[in-house]
Amino acid sequence: MEENKKKLYVGNLPYTVTSDDLKSTFAAYGEVVDAVVIMDKRTARSKGFGFVEFADEASAQKAVDAMVGQDLQGRKLVVNFARPPKEREE
């Protein structure tokens, strides 16, 4: 599978950040198609990471360049291009 150059992994998120917060934070770099904070199904609490998908690769690259290590509510963000999901073994 090839890497999606429009979708970013965003890690080290504060647990209080919502998907809407994530979208508005990254909207400064281009059109955000989707933004989601991954939640724990049992506790309904953030797992501290999420994904942001841009409409084009140039916007995604700008966001990576600008947001790596930036402070969001006291935590330094980890931002890179998302890898394809691994195949689950049954």
PDB file with one MODEL, atoms N, CA, C and O in Angstrom:
MODEL        1
ATOM      1  N   MET A   1       0.844  -1.193   0.000  1.00  0.00           N
ATOM      2  CA  MET A   1       0.000   0.000   0.000  1.00  0.00           C
ATOM      3  C   MET A   1       0.881   1.245   0.000  1.00  0.00           C
ATOM      4  O   MET A   1       1.910   1.282   0.674  1.00  0.00           O
ATOM      5  N   GLU A   2       0.483   2.241  -0.741  1.00  0.00           N
ATOM      6  CA  GLU A   2       1.302   3.439  -0.765  1.00  0.00           C
ATOM      7  C   GLU A   2       0.831   4.429   0.293  1.00  0.00           C
ATOM      8  O   GLU A   2      -0.330   4.438   0.701  1.00  0.00           O
ATOM      9  N   GLU A   3       1.765   5.252   0.718  1.00  0.00           N
ATOM     10  CA  GLU A   3       1.505   6.226   1.768  1.00  0.00           C
ATOM     11  C   GLU A   3       0.569   7.313   1.262  1.00  0.00           C
ATOM     12  O   GLU A   3       0.703   7.777   0.130  1.00  0.00           O
ATOM     13  N   ASN A   4      -0.376   7.716   2.100  1.00  0.00           N
ATOM     14  CA  ASN A   4      -1.295   8.798   1.769  1.00  0.00           C
ATOM     15  C   ASN A   4      -0.622  10.112   2.162  1.00  0.00           C
ATOM     16  O   ASN A   4      -0.397  10.368   3.345  1.00  0.00           O
ATOM     17  N   LYS A   5      -0.307  10.933   1.181  1.00  0.00           N
ATOM     18  CA  LYS A   5       0.415  12.184   1.434  1.00  0.00           C
ATOM     19  C   LYS A   5      -0.520  13.322   1.844  1.00  0.00           C
ATOM     20  O   LYS A   5      -0.082  14.467   1.961  1.00  0.00           O
ATOM     21  N   LYS A   6      -1.793  13.021   2.061  1.00  0.00           N
ATOM     22  CA  LYS A   6      -2.743  14.041   2.500  1.00  0.00           C
ATOM     23  C   LYS A   6      -3.174  13.833   3.949  1.00  0.00           C
ATOM     24  O   LYS A   6      -3.762  14.726   4.558  1.00  0.00           O
ATOM     25  N   LYS A   7      -2.883  12.661   4.498  1.00  0.00           N
ATOM     26  CA  LYS A   7      -3.350  12.321   5.841  1.00  0.00           C
ATOM     27  C   LYS A   7      -2.190  12.340   6.825  1.00  0.00           C
ATOM     28  O   LYS A   7      -1.145  11.732   6.591  1.00  0.00           O
ATOM     29  N   LEU A   8      -2.394  13.051   7.932  1.00  0.00           N
ATOM     30  CA  LEU A   8      -1.355  13.195   8.938  1.00  0.00           C
ATOM     31  C   LEU A   8      -1.730  12.490  10.231  1.00  0.00           C
ATOM     32  O   LEU A   8      -2.895  12.455  10.626  1.00  0.00           O
ATOM     33  N   TYR A   9      -0.718  11.932  10.879  1.00  0.00           N
ATOM     34  CA  TYR A   9      -0.846  11.405  12.232  1.00  0.00           C
ATOM     35  C   TYR A   9      -0.446  12.547  13.167  1.00  0.00           C
ATOM     36  O   TYR A   9       0.571  13.204  12.946  1.00  0.00           O
ATOM     37  N   VAL A  10      -1.235  12.780  14.198  1.00  0.00           N
ATOM     38  CA  VAL A  10      -0.926  13.817  15.177  1.00  0.00           C
ATOM     39  C   VAL A  10      -0.912  13.156  16.554  1.00  0.00           C
ATOM     40  O   VAL A  10      -1.946  12.707  17.048  1.00  0.00           O
ATOM     41  N   GLY A  11       0.257  13.103  17.160  1.00  0.00           N
ATOM     42  CA  GLY A  11       0.400  12.437  18.450  1.00  0.00           C
ATOM     43  C   GLY A  11       0.738  13.398  19.577  1.00  0.00           C
ATOM     44  O   GLY A  11       1.015  14.576  19.351  1.00  0.00           O
ATOM     45  N   ASN A  12       0.710  12.870  20.798  1.00  0.00           N
ATOM     46  CA  ASN A  12       0.971  13.617  22.022  1.00  0.00           C
ATOM     47  C   ASN A  12      -0.067  14.715  22.251  1.00  0.00           C
ATOM     48  O   ASN A  12       0.241  15.779  22.787  1.00  0.00           O
ATOM     49  N   LEU A  13      -1.298  14.433  21.834  1.00  0.00           N
ATOM     50  CA  LEU A  13      -2.381  15.400  22.030  1.00  0.00           C
ATOM     51  C   LEU A  13      -2.800  15.433  23.498  1.00  0.00           C
ATOM     52  O   LEU A  13      -2.816  14.400  24.167  1.00  0.00           O
ATOM     53  N   PRO A  14      -3.139  16.624  23.995  1.00  0.00           N
ATOM     54  CA  PRO A  14      -3.743  16.692  25.323  1.00  0.00           C
ATOM     55  C   PRO A  14      -5.066  15.916  25.294  1.00  0.00           C
ATOM     56  O   PRO A  14      -5.763  15.910  24.280  1.00  0.00           O
ATOM     57  N   TYR A  15      -5.400  15.274  26.393  1.00  0.00           N
ATOM     58  CA  TYR A  15      -6.613  14.451  26.417  1.00  0.00           C
ATOM     59  C   TYR A  15      -7.897  15.271  26.316  1.00  0.00           C
ATOM     60  O   TYR A  15      -8.972  14.716  26.087  1.00  0.00           O
ATOM     61  N   THR A  16      -7.790  16.582  26.484  1.00  0.00           N
ATOM     62  CA  THR A  16      -8.972  17.442  26.406  1.00  0.00           C
ATOM     63  C   THR A  16      -9.282  17.894  24.972  1.00  0.00           C
ATOM     64  O   THR A  16     -10.349  18.458  24.727  1.00  0.00           O
ATOM     65  N   VAL A  17      -8.376  17.658  24.029  1.00  0.00           N
ATOM     66  CA  VAL A  17      -8.567  18.101  22.641  1.00  0.00           C
ATOM     67  C   VAL A  17      -9.653  17.263  21.961  1.00  0.00           C
ATOM     68  O   VAL A  17      -9.655  16.035  22.047  1.00  0.00           O
ATOM     69  N   THR A  18     -10.572  17.955  21.284  1.00  0.00           N
ATOM     70  CA  THR A  18     -11.641  17.283  20.543  1.00  0.00           C
ATOM     71  C   THR A  18     -11.302  17.259  19.058  1.00  0.00           C
ATOM     72  O   THR A  18     -10.341  17.891  18.619  1.00  0.00           O
ATOM     73  N   SER A  19     -12.096  16.526  18.294  1.00  0.00           N
ATOM     74  CA  SER A  19     -11.902  16.489  16.843  1.00  0.00           C
ATOM     75  C   SER A  19     -12.077  17.883  16.244  1.00  0.00           C
ATOM     76  O   SER A  19     -11.356  18.251  15.317  1.00  0.00           O
ATOM     77  N   ASP A  20     -13.025  18.659  16.764  1.00  0.00           N
ATOM     78  CA  ASP A  20     -13.230  20.026  16.268  1.00  0.00           C
ATOM     79  C   ASP A  20     -12.022  20.908  16.569  1.00  0.00           C
ATOM     80  O   ASP A  20     -11.628  21.730  15.742  1.00  0.00           O
ATOM     81  N   ASP A  21     -11.430  20.736  17.764  1.00  0.00           N
ATOM     82  CA  ASP A  21     -10.222  21.488  18.114  1.00  0.00           C
ATOM     83  C   ASP A  21      -9.090  21.157  17.145  1.00  0.00           C
ATOM     84  O   ASP A  21      -8.366  22.041  16.686  1.00  0.00           O
ATOM     85  N   LEU A  22      -8.956  19.882  16.849  1.00  0.00           N
ATOM     86  CA  LEU A  22      -7.905  19.420  15.949  1.00  0.00           C
ATOM     87  C   LEU A  22      -8.091  20.027  14.556  1.00  0.00           C
ATOM     88  O   LEU A  22      -7.139  20.497  13.932  1.00  0.00           O
ATOM     89  N   LYS A  23      -9.327  20.003  14.092  1.00  0.00           N
ATOM     90  CA  LYS A  23      -9.630  20.556  12.767  1.00  0.00           C
ATOM     91  C   LYS A  23      -9.315  22.055  12.720  1.00  0.00           C
ATOM     92  O   LYS A  23      -8.687  22.523  11.771  1.00  0.00           O
ATOM     93  N   SER A  24      -9.741  22.799  13.724  1.00  0.00           N
ATOM     94  CA  SER A  24      -9.512  24.247  13.706  1.00  0.00           C
ATOM     95  C   SER A  24      -8.023  24.581  13.856  1.00  0.00           C
ATOM     96  O   SER A  24      -7.558  25.576  13.300  1.00  0.00           O
ATOM     97  N   THR A  25      -7.281  23.771  14.594  1.00  0.00           N
ATOM     98  CA  THR A  25      -5.844  23.995  14.754  1.00  0.00           C
ATOM     99  C   THR A  25      -5.108  23.847  13.425  1.00  0.00           C
ATOM    100  O   THR A  25      -4.190  24.613  13.131  1.00  0.00           O
ATOM    101  N   PHE A  26      -5.509  22.869  12.629  1.00  0.00           N
ATOM    102  CA  PHE A  26      -4.809  22.592  11.370  1.00  0.00           C
ATOM    103  C   PHE A  26      -5.398  23.331  10.169  1.00  0.00           C
ATOM    104  O   PHE A  26      -4.787  23.339   9.100  1.00  0.00           O
ATOM    105  N   ALA A  27      -6.561  23.946  10.317  1.00  0.00           N
ATOM    106  CA  ALA A  27      -7.222  24.638   9.201  1.00  0.00           C
ATOM    107  C   ALA A  27      -6.411  25.817   8.676  1.00  0.00           C
ATOM    108  O   ALA A  27      -6.621  26.250   7.543  1.00  0.00           O
ATOM    109  N   ALA A  28      -5.493  26.340   9.475  1.00  0.00           N
ATOM    110  CA  ALA A  28      -4.662  27.466   9.041  1.00  0.00           C
ATOM    111  C   ALA A  28      -3.745  27.093   7.879  1.00  0.00           C
ATOM    112  O   ALA A  28      -3.217  27.973   7.200  1.00  0.00           O
ATOM    113  N   TYR A  29      -3.550  25.787   7.645  1.00  0.00           N
ATOM    114  CA  TYR A  29      -2.596  25.341   6.623  1.00  0.00           C
ATOM    115  C   TYR A  29      -3.259  24.864   5.339  1.00  0.00           C
ATOM    116  O   TYR A  29      -2.569  24.501   4.386  1.00  0.00           O
ATOM    117  N   GLY A  30      -4.590  24.861   5.303  1.00  0.00           N
ATOM    118  CA  GLY A  30      -5.305  24.451   4.098  1.00  0.00           C
ATOM    119  C   GLY A  30      -6.642  23.836   4.457  1.00  0.00           C
ATOM    120  O   GLY A  30      -7.028  23.779   5.624  1.00  0.00           O
ATOM    121  N   GLU A  31      -7.341  23.377   3.428  1.00  0.00           N
ATOM    122  CA  GLU A  31      -8.673  22.797   3.629  1.00  0.00           C
ATOM    123  C   GLU A  31      -8.568  21.429   4.296  1.00  0.00           C
ATOM    124  O   GLU A  31      -7.985  20.497   3.743  1.00  0.00           O
ATOM    125  N   VAL A  32      -9.139  21.326   5.488  1.00  0.00           N
ATOM    126  CA  VAL A  32      -9.155  20.067   6.225  1.00  0.00           C
ATOM    127  C   VAL A  32     -10.415  19.298   5.829  1.00  0.00           C
ATOM    128  O   VAL A  32     -11.534  19.768   6.033  1.00  0.00           O
ATOM    129  N   VAL A  33     -10.213  18.108   5.261  1.00  0.00           N
ATOM    130  CA  VAL A  33     -11.325  17.259   4.831  1.00  0.00           C
ATOM    131  C   VAL A  33     -11.904  16.507   6.025  1.00  0.00           C
ATOM    132  O   VAL A  33     -13.119  16.342   6.139  1.00  0.00           O
ATOM    133  N   ASP A  34     -11.015  16.052   6.916  1.00  0.00           N
ATOM    134  CA  ASP A  34     -11.457  15.274   8.068  1.00  0.00           C
ATOM    135  C   ASP A  34     -10.437  15.414   9.185  1.00  0.00           C
ATOM    136  O   ASP A  34      -9.235  15.496   8.934  1.00  0.00           O
ATOM    137  N   ALA A  35     -10.921  15.442  10.410  1.00  0.00           N
ATOM    138  CA  ALA A  35     -10.048  15.459  11.581  1.00  0.00           C
ATOM    139  C   ALA A  35     -10.731  14.637  12.659  1.00  0.00           C
ATOM    140  O   ALA A  35     -11.903  14.850  12.970  1.00  0.00           O
ATOM    141  N   VAL A  36      -9.990  13.697  13.225  1.00  0.00           N
ATOM    142  CA  VAL A  36     -10.575  12.829  14.244  1.00  0.00           C
ATOM    143  C   VAL A  36      -9.559  12.538  15.341  1.00  0.00           C
ATOM    144  O   VAL A  36      -8.402  12.210  15.079  1.00  0.00           O
ATOM    145  N   VAL A  37     -10.032  12.668  16.581  1.00  0.00           N
ATOM    146  CA  VAL A  37      -9.245  12.257  17.739  1.00  0.00           C
ATOM    147  C   VAL A  37      -9.703  10.839  18.059  1.00  0.00           C
ATOM    148  O   VAL A  37     -10.901  10.583  18.182  1.00  0.00           O
ATOM    149  N   ILE A  38      -8.754   9.920  18.195  1.00  0.00           N
ATOM    150  CA  ILE A  38      -9.085   8.521  18.456  1.00  0.00           C
ATOM    151  C   ILE A  38      -9.464   8.356  19.930  1.00  0.00           C
ATOM    152  O   ILE A  38      -8.731   8.761  20.833  1.00  0.00           O
ATOM    153  N   MET A  39     -10.629   7.752  20.139  1.00  0.00           N
ATOM    154  CA  MET A  39     -11.165   7.583  21.491  1.00  0.00           C
ATOM    155  C   MET A  39     -11.121   6.112  21.900  1.00  0.00           C
ATOM    156  O   MET A  39     -11.276   5.218  21.068  1.00  0.00           O
ATOM    157  N   ASP A  40     -10.908   5.878  23.193  1.00  0.00           N
ATOM    158  CA  ASP A  40     -10.959   4.534  23.750  1.00  0.00           C
ATOM    159  C   ASP A  40     -12.426   4.124  23.841  1.00  0.00           C
ATOM    160  O   ASP A  40     -13.239   4.844  24.420  1.00  0.00           O
ATOM    161  N   LYS A  41     -12.761   2.975  23.275  1.00  0.00           N
ATOM    162  CA  LYS A  41     -14.160   2.536  23.234  1.00  0.00           C
ATOM    163  C   LYS A  41     -14.733   2.253  24.626  1.00  0.00           C
ATOM    164  O   LYS A  41     -15.915   2.494  24.871  1.00  0.00           O
ATOM    165  N   ARG A  42     -13.907   1.749  25.523  1.00  0.00           N
ATOM    166  CA  ARG A  42     -14.406   1.399  26.856  1.00  0.00           C
ATOM    167  C   ARG A  42     -14.569   2.605  27.770  1.00  0.00           C
ATOM    168  O   ARG A  42     -15.547   2.700  28.511  1.00  0.00           O
ATOM    169  N   THR A  43     -13.608   3.531  27.717  1.00  0.00           N
ATOM    170  CA  THR A  43     -13.636   4.661  28.650  1.00  0.00           C
ATOM    171  C   THR A  43     -14.183   5.940  28.028  1.00  0.00           C
ATOM    172  O   THR A  43     -14.483   6.896  28.744  1.00  0.00           O
ATOM    173  N   ALA A  44     -14.317   5.968  26.698  1.00  0.00           N
ATOM    174  CA  ALA A  44     -14.762   7.153  25.954  1.00  0.00           C
ATOM    175  C   ALA A  44     -13.818   8.342  26.177  1.00  0.00           C
ATOM    176  O   ALA A  44     -14.221   9.500  26.070  1.00  0.00           O
ATOM    177  N   ARG A  45     -12.566   8.033  26.486  1.00  0.00           N
ATOM    178  CA  ARG A  45     -11.545   9.059  26.685  1.00  0.00           C
ATOM    179  C   ARG A  45     -10.570   9.052  25.518  1.00  0.00           C
ATOM    180  O   ARG A  45     -10.316   8.007  24.919  1.00  0.00           O
ATOM    181  N   SER A  46     -10.032  10.207  25.199  1.00  0.00           N
ATOM    182  CA  SER A  46      -9.053  10.319  24.122  1.00  0.00           C
ATOM    183  C   SER A  46      -7.858   9.410  24.381  1.00  0.00           C
ATOM    184  O   SER A  46      -7.429   9.239  25.523  1.00  0.00           O
ATOM    185  N   LYS A  47      -7.325   8.829  23.305  1.00  0.00           N
ATOM    186  CA  LYS A  47      -6.105   8.030  23.420  1.00  0.00           C
ATOM    187  C   LYS A  47      -4.856   8.896  23.232  1.00  0.00           C
ATOM    188  O   LYS A  47      -3.733   8.398  23.309  1.00  0.00           O
ATOM    189  N   GLY A  48      -5.059  10.199  22.986  1.00  0.00           N
ATOM    190  CA  GLY A  48      -3.917  11.105  22.884  1.00  0.00           C
ATOM    191  C   GLY A  48      -3.324  11.221  21.495  1.00  0.00           C
ATOM    192  O   GLY A  48      -2.229  11.757  21.325  1.00  0.00           O
ATOM    193  N   PHE A  49      -4.048  10.717  20.491  1.00  0.00           N
ATOM    194  CA  PHE A  49      -3.583  10.893  19.114  1.00  0.00           C
ATOM    195  C   PHE A  49      -4.785  10.973  18.184  1.00  0.00           C
ATOM    196  O   PHE A  49      -5.908  10.631  18.556  1.00  0.00           O
ATOM    197  N   GLY A  50      -4.519  11.432  16.970  1.00  0.00           N
ATOM    198  CA  GLY A  50      -5.597  11.556  15.995  1.00  0.00           C
ATOM    199  C   GLY A  50      -5.035  11.666  14.594  1.00  0.00           C
ATOM    200  O   GLY A  50      -3.833  11.521  14.368  1.00  0.00           O
ATOM    201  N   PHE A  51      -5.933  11.925  13.663  1.00  0.00           N
ATOM    202  CA  PHE A  51      -5.558  12.038  12.260  1.00  0.00           C
ATOM    203  C   PHE A  51      -6.227  13.262  11.654  1.00  0.00           C
ATOM    204  O   PHE A  51      -7.365  13.598  11.984  1.00  0.00           O
ATOM    205  N   VAL A  52      -5.495  13.923  10.758  1.00  0.00           N
ATOM    206  CA  VAL A  52      -6.022  15.078  10.029  1.00  0.00           C
ATOM    207  C   VAL A  52      -5.785  14.805   8.553  1.00  0.00           C
ATOM    208  O   VAL A  52      -4.667  14.497   8.140  1.00  0.00           O
ATOM    209  N   GLU A  53      -6.853  14.921   7.752  1.00  0.00           N
ATOM    210  CA  GLU A  53      -6.716  14.723   6.312  1.00  0.00           C
ATOM    211  C   GLU A  53      -6.993  16.034   5.590  1.00  0.00           C
ATOM    212  O   GLU A  53      -8.017  16.680   5.812  1.00  0.00           O
ATOM    213  N   PHE A  54      -6.056  16.416   4.718  1.00  0.00           N
ATOM    214  CA  PHE A  54      -6.168  17.642   3.936  1.00  0.00           C
ATOM    215  C   PHE A  54      -6.685  17.353   2.535  1.00  0.00           C
ATOM    216  O   PHE A  54      -6.634  16.216   2.064  1.00  0.00           O
ATOM    217  N   ALA A  55      -7.181  18.391   1.877  1.00  0.00           N
ATOM    218  CA  ALA A  55      -7.689  18.255   0.516  1.00  0.00           C
ATOM    219  C   ALA A  55      -6.553  18.067  -0.489  1.00  0.00           C
ATOM    220  O   ALA A  55      -6.762  17.484  -1.552  1.00  0.00           O
ATOM    221  N   ASP A  56      -5.347  18.556  -0.163  1.00  0.00           N
ATOM    222  CA  ASP A  56      -4.229  18.418  -1.103  1.00  0.00           C
ATOM    223  C   ASP A  56      -2.914  18.188  -0.349  1.00  0.00           C
ATOM    224  O   ASP A  56      -2.785  18.513   0.832  1.00  0.00           O
ATOM    225  N   GLU A  57      -1.949  17.621  -1.067  1.00  0.00           N
ATOM    226  CA  GLU A  57      -0.659  17.258  -0.479  1.00  0.00           C
ATOM    227  C   GLU A  57       0.149  18.470  -0.027  1.00  0.00           C
ATOM    228  O   GLU A  57       0.851  18.397   0.981  1.00  0.00           O
ATOM    229  N   ALA A  58       0.065  19.575  -0.750  1.00  0.00           N
ATOM    230  CA  ALA A  58       0.845  20.766  -0.403  1.00  0.00           C
ATOM    231  C   ALA A  58       0.429  21.302   0.965  1.00  0.00           C
ATOM    232  O   ALA A  58       1.279  21.700   1.761  1.00  0.00           O
ATOM    233  N   SER A  59      -0.860  21.314   1.236  1.00  0.00           N
ATOM    234  CA  SER A  59      -1.349  21.785   2.538  1.00  0.00           C
ATOM    235  C   SER A  59      -0.884  20.860   3.656  1.00  0.00           C
ATOM    236  O   SER A  59      -0.497  21.317   4.731  1.00  0.00           O
ATOM    237  N   ALA A  60      -0.925  19.562   3.395  1.00  0.00           N
ATOM    238  CA  ALA A  60      -0.482  18.585   4.395  1.00  0.00           C
ATOM    239  C   ALA A  60       1.005  18.791   4.701  1.00  0.00           C
ATOM    240  O   ALA A  60       1.410  18.745   5.862  1.00  0.00           O
ATOM    241  N   GLN A  61       1.805  19.014   3.680  1.00  0.00           N
ATOM    242  CA  GLN A  61       3.242  19.228   3.882  1.00  0.00           C
ATOM    243  C   GLN A  61       3.489  20.501   4.680  1.00  0.00           C
ATOM    244  O   GLN A  61       4.345  20.521   5.564  1.00  0.00           O
ATOM    245  N   LYS A  62       2.741  21.571   4.372  1.00  0.00           N
ATOM    246  CA  LYS A  62       2.876  22.824   5.123  1.00  0.00           C
ATOM    247  C   LYS A  62       2.564  22.600   6.595  1.00  0.00           C
ATOM    248  O   LYS A  62       3.256  23.120   7.470  1.00  0.00           O
ATOM    249  N   ALA A  63       1.523  21.827   6.863  1.00  0.00           N
ATOM    250  CA  ALA A  63       1.115  21.559   8.244  1.00  0.00           C
ATOM    251  C   ALA A  63       2.185  20.772   8.987  1.00  0.00           C
ATOM    252  O   ALA A  63       2.482  21.067  10.144  1.00  0.00           O
ATOM    253  N   VAL A  64       2.766  19.771   8.331  1.00  0.00           N
ATOM    254  CA  VAL A  64       3.845  18.994   8.963  1.00  0.00           C
ATOM    255  C   VAL A  64       5.004  19.922   9.299  1.00  0.00           C
ATOM    256  O   VAL A  64       5.504  19.919  10.424  1.00  0.00           O
ATOM    257  N   ASP A  65       5.429  20.712   8.324  1.00  0.00           N
ATOM    258  CA  ASP A  65       6.571  21.603   8.522  1.00  0.00           C
ATOM    259  C   ASP A  65       6.329  22.586   9.670  1.00  0.00           C
ATOM    260  O   ASP A  65       7.243  22.887  10.438  1.00  0.00           O
ATOM    261  N   ALA A  66       5.104  23.080   9.783  1.00  0.00           N
ATOM    262  CA  ALA A  66       4.800  24.115  10.769  1.00  0.00           C
ATOM    263  C   ALA A  66       4.469  23.568  12.159  1.00  0.00           C
ATOM    264  O   ALA A  66       4.759  24.221  13.162  1.00  0.00           O
ATOM    265  N   MET A  67       3.867  22.380  12.232  1.00  0.00           N
ATOM    266  CA  MET A  67       3.303  21.923  13.500  1.00  0.00           C
ATOM    267  C   MET A  67       4.167  20.948  14.300  1.00  0.00           C
ATOM    268  O   MET A  67       3.889  20.720  15.477  1.00  0.00           O
ATOM    269  N   VAL A  68       5.196  20.373  13.702  1.00  0.00           N
ATOM    270  CA  VAL A  68       6.056  19.442  14.443  1.00  0.00           C
ATOM    271  C   VAL A  68       6.657  20.163  15.647  1.00  0.00           C
ATOM    272  O   VAL A  68       7.311  21.196  15.500  1.00  0.00           O
ATOM    273  N   GLY A  69       6.431  19.612  16.829  1.00  0.00           N
ATOM    274  CA  GLY A  69       7.001  20.171  18.043  1.00  0.00           C
ATOM    275  C   GLY A  69       6.288  21.392  18.594  1.00  0.00           C
ATOM    276  O   GLY A  69       6.702  21.939  19.616  1.00  0.00           O
ATOM    277  N   GLN A  70       5.219  21.832  17.930  1.00  0.00           N
ATOM    278  CA  GLN A  70       4.481  22.991  18.431  1.00  0.00           C
ATOM    279  C   GLN A  70       3.745  22.636  19.717  1.00  0.00           C
ATOM    280  O   GLN A  70       3.353  21.487  19.925  1.00  0.00           O
ATOM    281  N   ASP A  71       3.564  23.622  20.565  1.00  0.00           N
ATOM    282  CA  ASP A  71       2.893  23.437  21.836  1.00  0.00           C
ATOM    283  C   ASP A  71       1.373  23.572  21.648  1.00  0.00           C
ATOM    284  O   ASP A  71       0.893  24.553  21.081  1.00  0.00           O
ATOM    285  N   LEU A  72       0.640  22.584  22.127  1.00  0.00           N
ATOM    286  CA  LEU A  72      -0.822  22.652  22.128  1.00  0.00           C
ATOM    287  C   LEU A  72      -1.272  22.297  23.536  1.00  0.00           C
ATOM    288  O   LEU A  72      -1.164  21.149  23.967  1.00  0.00           O
ATOM    289  N   GLN A  73      -1.776  23.293  24.242  1.00  0.00           N
ATOM    290  CA  GLN A  73      -2.235  23.124  25.623  1.00  0.00           C
ATOM    291  C   GLN A  73      -1.171  22.449  26.499  1.00  0.00           C
ATOM    292  O   GLN A  73      -1.476  21.569  27.304  1.00  0.00           O
ATOM    293  N   GLY A  74       0.080  22.883  26.323  1.00  0.00           N
ATOM    294  CA  GLY A  74       1.154  22.399  27.181  1.00  0.00           C
ATOM    295  C   GLY A  74       1.852  21.126  26.730  1.00  0.00           C
ATOM    296  O   GLY A  74       2.720  20.614  27.438  1.00  0.00           O
ATOM    297  N   ARG A  75       1.487  20.609  25.560  1.00  0.00           N
ATOM    298  CA  ARG A  75       2.146  19.383  25.066  1.00  0.00           C
ATOM    299  C   ARG A  75       2.728  19.641  23.686  1.00  0.00           C
ATOM    300  O   ARG A  75       2.118  20.317  22.857  1.00  0.00           O
ATOM    301  N   LYS A  76       3.915  19.097  23.449  1.00  0.00           N
ATOM    302  CA  LYS A  76       4.580  19.261  22.145  1.00  0.00           C
ATOM    303  C   LYS A  76       4.058  18.199  21.182  1.00  0.00           C
ATOM    304  O   LYS A  76       4.146  17.001  21.452  1.00  0.00           O
ATOM    305  N   LEU A  77       3.517  18.653  20.059  1.00  0.00           N
ATOM    306  CA  LEU A  77       2.899  17.750  19.094  1.00  0.00           C
ATOM    307  C   LEU A  77       3.911  16.935  18.304  1.00  0.00           C
ATOM    308  O   LEU A  77       5.000  17.407  17.976  1.00  0.00           O
ATOM    309  N   VAL A  78       3.529  15.714  18.012  1.00  0.00           N
ATOM    310  CA  VAL A  78       4.253  14.851  17.085  1.00  0.00           C
ATOM    311  C   VAL A  78       3.384  14.809  15.829  1.00  0.00           C
ATOM    312  O   VAL A  78       2.227  14.392  15.884  1.00  0.00           O
ATOM    313  N   VAL A  79       3.940  15.240  14.706  1.00  0.00           N
ATOM    314  CA  VAL A  79       3.159  15.284  13.468  1.00  0.00           C
ATOM    315  C   VAL A  79       3.969  14.656  12.347  1.00  0.00           C
ATOM    316  O   VAL A  79       5.112  15.045  12.109  1.00  0.00           O
ATOM    317  N   ASN A  80       3.374  13.676  11.651  1.00  0.00           N
ATOM    318  CA  ASN A  80       4.010  13.105  10.470  1.00  0.00           C
ATOM    319  C   ASN A  80       2.948  12.494   9.569  1.00  0.00           C
ATOM    320  O   ASN A  80       1.779  12.397   9.943  1.00  0.00           O
ATOM    321  N   PHE A  81       3.365  12.087   8.390  1.00  0.00           N
ATOM    322  CA  PHE A  81       2.411  11.481   7.468  1.00  0.00           C
ATOM    323  C   PHE A  81       1.956  10.138   8.012  1.00  0.00           C
ATOM    324  O   PHE A  81       2.766   9.349   8.500  1.00  0.00           O
ATOM    325  N   ALA A  82       0.666   9.882   7.928  1.00  0.00           N
ATOM    326  CA  ALA A  82       0.096   8.643   8.454  1.00  0.00           C
ATOM    327  C   ALA A  82       0.532   7.462   7.596  1.00  0.00           C
ATOM    328  O   ALA A  82       0.616   7.553   6.371  1.00  0.00           O
ATOM    329  N   ARG A  83       0.806   6.361   8.269  1.00  0.00           N
ATOM    330  CA  ARG A  83       1.128   5.116   7.557  1.00  0.00           C
ATOM    331  C   ARG A  83      -0.161   4.352   7.344  1.00  0.00           C
ATOM    332  O   ARG A  83      -1.110   4.511   8.112  1.00  0.00           O
ATOM    333  N   PRO A  84      -0.211   3.516   6.303  1.00  0.00           N
ATOM    334  CA  PRO A  84      -1.422   2.712   6.087  1.00  0.00           C
ATOM    335  C   PRO A  84      -1.646   1.769   7.267  1.00  0.00           C
ATOM    336  O   PRO A  84      -0.687   1.302   7.880  1.00  0.00           O
ATOM    337  N   PRO A  85      -2.906   1.487   7.584  1.00  0.00           N
ATOM    338  CA  PRO A  85      -3.161   0.564   8.691  1.00  0.00           C
ATOM    339  C   PRO A  85      -2.606  -0.818   8.400  1.00  0.00           C
ATOM    340  O   PRO A  85      -2.620  -1.279   7.259  1.00  0.00           O
ATOM    341  N   LYS A  86      -2.116  -1.473   9.443  1.00  0.00           N
ATOM    342  CA  LYS A  86      -1.586  -2.835   9.272  1.00  0.00           C
ATOM    343  C   LYS A  86      -2.744  -3.812   9.163  1.00  0.00           C
ATOM    344  O   LYS A  86      -3.817  -3.613   9.734  1.00  0.00           O
ATOM    345  N   GLU A  87      -2.491  -4.869   8.415  1.00  0.00           N
ATOM    346  CA  GLU A  87      -3.477  -5.940   8.303  1.00  0.00           C
ATOM    347  C   GLU A  87      -3.591  -6.648   9.643  1.00  0.00           C
ATOM    348  O   GLU A  87      -2.581  -7.002  10.250  1.00  0.00           O
ATOM    349  N   ARG A  88      -4.789  -6.849  10.094  1.00  0.00           N
ATOM    350  CA  ARG A  88      -4.985  -7.553  11.368  1.00  0.00           C
ATOM    351  C   ARG A  88      -4.958  -9.054  11.149  1.00  0.00           C
ATOM    352  O   ARG A  88      -5.534  -9.575  10.194  1.00  0.00           O
ATOM    353  N   GLU A  89      -4.279  -9.732  12.053  1.00  0.00           N
ATOM    354  CA  GLU A  89      -4.258 -11.201  11.966  1.00  0.00           C
ATOM    355  C   GLU A  89      -5.473 -11.738  12.689  1.00  0.00           C
ATOM    356  O   GLU A  89      -5.775 -11.330  13.811  1.00  0.00           O
ATOM    357  N   GLU A  90      -6.161 -12.645  12.047  1.00  0.00           N
ATOM    358  CA  GLU A  90      -7.383 -13.223  12.644  1.00  0.00           C
ATOM    359  C   GLU A  90      -7.038 -14.332  13.597  1.00  0.00           C
ATOM    360  O   GLU A  90      -7.931 -14.935  14.192  1.00  0.00           O
TER     361      GLU A  90
ENDMDL
END
